Amino acid sequence: MSETSTGDAIAAAGSAAANWRRAGVAGVAIGVVAAGAAAGVAVERLTVGRGMRKKARLALDSTGPYGTLRGTPGRALADDGTELHYEVDEVDPTNGAAPKRRRLFGRKAPARVTVVFSHGYCLSQDSWHFQRAALRGVVRGVYWDQRSHGDSERGRAQNPADGPGVPVDIEQLGRDLKAVIDAAAPEGPLVLVGHSMGGMTMMALADQFPEFVRERVVGVAFVGTSSGRLGEVSYGLPVAGVNAVRRVLPGVLKALGSRAELVERGRRATADLFAGIVKRYSFASKDVDPAVARFAERLIEATPIDVVAEFYPAFVEHDKTDALRHFTGPEEAIPVLVLAGDKDLVTPSEHSEVIADALPNAELVIVPDAGHLVMLEYPEMVLDRLGDLLVRAGAVPAAANVAGYGSTAQPGAH
């Protein structure tokens, strides 16, 4: 495709996206997507034809290199036998910004800090694309895919092919994170970074392995997450709509999950409606790069509907406010970043305020005009605050330059 046609297609996608608007709430929920919520939303037809919209999506997929960063792969084994995929980005030894290890009187100095990134519901490790691009070679980073997401195996305890299937709970995800750390970073200090479900996973780790956390964790970042009471979230819907969603959604998702193949075909056929829902519940600003919006859509499209269904109940039951105390450190409070978008409809910023109030050394950052996928919507803001946390945690020296947020877009792409 020529540069001109690609630009026209991208412009068409941007113009088309501007014509979406919310027209009301249907009587039943049609599913929870991205990080957790959607109700039946009626959307006006776009002013361009279906063929043009399809061409625009293909153009965005070919020009947007988001999610292409790869590290050294590894596999961790969860306690139920599920294989969890992770990747490691090592420190570049020629990078002057990387902290140096010295031998002290013939003894080996402590291992470098490892930064472990945990992604959210219906996403994958690639959701950290911008932060990963900026931090490559600067810190030792571990990026992993939660069970049934990305390149990790479908949860064996949940897979109907292996039996009746055990519902996912956040405690299981905490044990999965411990398995990944044991395999990818068996020694040395850790900084834990989690978005949405990833932050909840970190809380579950602390709840079940408090001594491990107190001994090894030197910094924590909670991005767009919650420690509980998610059953009270309105998702931006009126009271009547929220009550309808809460009443019917579990049953609807269960039914959809049992007809996964049929639902996936319908999902593809309603790609435009799906894209509108994803954008509403992922971003808040009106000028999100169309390629980034399409990237988020692709991440969520990759999550099968039966996986969406089997994870959802765990969020209603999630309550880990008490577990936050394990992130305070043995003597003095460890540095903590709590960051959220002020227009997050999935895990509202009030939930981040609760987390920050429970941690004595937390920096609370509320990003204006930002939605749930704040690390994609405002990558430079997230990286700026994350970089400061890494300095405070000793993962990088104060002189390290992580100011550029590492877009790998091709020159001239907008």
Secondary structure, DSSP 8 states (H G I E B T S, - for coil): --HHHHHHHHHHHHHHHHT--EEEE-SS-----TTT----EEE---SS-HHHHHHHHHHHHHH--TT----EEEEEE-TTS-EEEEEEE-B-TT-TTS-----BTTB------EEEEE--TT--GGGGHHHHHHHBBTBEEEEE--TTSTTS---TTT-GGGSS-----HHHHHHHHHHHHHHH--SS-EEEEEETHHHHHHHHHHHH-HHHHHHHEEEEEEES--SB-GGG--TT--HHHHHHHHHHHHHHHHHHHHTHHHHHHHHHHTHHHHHHHHHHHH--STT--HHHHHHHHHHHHTS-HHHHHHHHHHHHH-B-TGGGGGGS-SSS---EEEEEETT-SSS-HHHHHHHHHH-TTEEEEEETT--S-HHHHSHHHHHHHHHHHHHHTTSS-TT----S------TT--
